[in-house]
Amino acid sequence: MHPGATGTPHNRDRNRQRYVLNRLLFCLGMGLLILASNASLVMAKSYEIQDAITVTSQTQKIDFPKSIDFQLSARDAGGSITQATLYIMTPMGNEQEQHTVVASQPGAIVHLSWHETFKERNFLPPGTPVTYHWEISDSAGGSHTSDTRSFQVNDTRYNWQESDENKVQIKSYNNNEATTQALQTNVEKALKTITQNLGKGPNRPITLWIYKDRKTFKSALPPDTEEWVGGIAFPNINQGMFVVEDPQDSTLIRDLPHEMTHLILHQVASTNLDIPRWFDEGLAVYNQEYHEGEMSFQLREAFKSHTLLRLTDITDSFPADGDEAYLAYAQSWNLIDYMYKTYGQRKMDALYQAMQNNSQSFDGDLSQSLGTDTSHLENAWRLANHQAPTLTGNEEHQGTQPATQTMPEPSTFQRNLLLTLGIILLLSPEIVLAGYFVYRRQVRIRREQQLVAQQAQHILDETFAPHQPPFRQYFNTHMTNYSQYQPPNRDKM
């Protein structure tokens, strides 16, 4: 081993390996640093390109019920703007709309626009909330996303007056104070009825748009709306519309509670999108204060001729024919009335509670709360109205059946009587205890009276001498002699 050498040959090999490994790690680290530096430059350059685009203006103008015009103005410091894509989102559709607008003359400053026409598929009724934004591209590969803007569709033809009643906003026009008061009064009355029948009221604000004539009302509806419609509700935006030509007209006590029922029902069953049309419309008619005679006439005629509509035919939609539509409304209303009378308010409340569960169908809701399903419910209702059954004997006894039928709701007198009896039962221990103390007091008083009488007798006995008969004996002897005395017989005299 040479002088000055350190370690063994084995240690020298280990040092050499460490040196090589450190060099490799150093080179790897420098490579990563260079890559990160280049990525930062690329990102900075990209940000610089993207930041070069600036939105100077974005607006929208509503021309109800025809269209909405969207306007965009932007400038580009790093290139020429070539196009922009408009993204529109509303609750009325399941997908976000997108429309690409190509600049006719690309440049550093552009003005772009999109004309959104109201059609059957994308008609936006009054009260629809709309959100939108633009994505802008330029010739240098830059892009920019504008701020998201929101607005609400309004019928710009009228100057709307607004009034609130609890969670219901009323929008009307050209009304005097008496009409406004009549609207508020009827809203309050309808809200009370609906809340009682559904077990709860609205949990979110709803808006009612009230038109003065049918022509104007029809112009505010989607083009594919049936001719016989006198009111309409849009539960997904909590908006309703109907006509009130005169506050004394029957439409105020018919259409107002009808449309309010639709809106509140879909809030109560907020997560359930499987509500059959017959149930939705039948409940709305059930809550009306006024029912037109034509509806009842159509139902009576259908009972007589045994021509009721099947529930499967009115689950998704109602007929377009006016007479058949009346029948669909009438028998749906009659079926809802049958459900309330058969199962009672408590089980109907349980049904509305079950409808908040979106993991099961409407039949599942019926089975959970009422112990039946749609086919068995329809069959039982028909039999109750002396109509032909829809199920065979075997089918009728298969599947779910109503487990129990609730007793009728007690009357006001019965409830008051039960309340009185309950109060008496609650107070009965106190009444028994009070009676016991009164009884003990009477016993004590009688005992004291007897003691006083005995003491008085003792005093009287001591007063008369022993050789004289006692007073009571003296009195009894003379009274006995008196009672035995007979007057002389005058006939023998």
Number of C-alpha atoms within 10 A of each C-alpha: 8 5 5 6 8 10 9 9 10 8 11 11 11 10 11 10 12 11 11 11 12 11 12 12 11 11 12 12 12 12 12 11 12 12 12 12 12 12 12 12 12 12 12 12 13 15 14 14 20 22 15 18 26 18 18 13 11 19 11 16 12 16 15 19 22 14 16 18 14 17 16 21 15 20 18 26 15 18 20 22 28 20 20 22 18 20 16 19 17 18 14 17 12 8 10 12 13 14 14 14 15 15 16 11 13 16 17 17 18 20 18 17 18 16 13 16 16 18 14 12 11 14 21 28 23 23 19 19 17 16 15 20 19 22 15 25 22 23 15 14 14 22 23 21 16 20 12 12 14 13 12 15 18 18 17 12 10 11 11 16 12 14 13 14 14 12 14 21 18 21 19 21 15 12 12 8 8 10 16 19 14 14 22 19 13 16 23 15 13 22 24 13 17 24 15 13 18 21 16 17 19 21 11 12 15 21 22 24 22 22 21 16 13 16 10 12 18 19 12 19 20 17 13 10 12 15 10 12 14 16 21 21 19 18 18 13 18 22 24 25 24 25 22 23 15 12 16 11 10 16 23 24 22 21 24 29 27 29 25 29 30 21 25 24 23 22 21 20 19 17 13 20 13 15 17 16 20 25 18 20 21 22 25 26 25 23 24 22 18 15 17 12 8 13 18 18 14 21 23 16 13 17 16 12 10 14 13 20 14 13 18 13 13 18 15 12 13 19 14 13 11 14 13 15 18 21 25 28 27 26 24 26 25 19 21 21 15 17 17 15 15 19 19 17 19 14 20 20 17 17 21 22 16 21 29 18 16 15 10 14 16 20 16 19 24 23 20 18 21 24 21 20 19 16 18 22 19 18 17 20 18 18 12 12 11 12 18 13 16 16 15 10 9 8 11 16 11 11 13 18 16 17 11 10 13 13 10 12 12 10 9 9 9 11 12 12 12 13 12 12 12 12 11 13 12 11 11 12 11 12 12 11 11 11 12 12 11 12 12 10 12 12 12 12 12 11 12 12 12 12 12 12 12 12 12 11 14 11 11 13 15 10 11 12 9 9 6 9 13 16 14 11 11 12 11 12 13 11 12 11 9 10 9 9 9 7 6 8 7 6 5 5 5
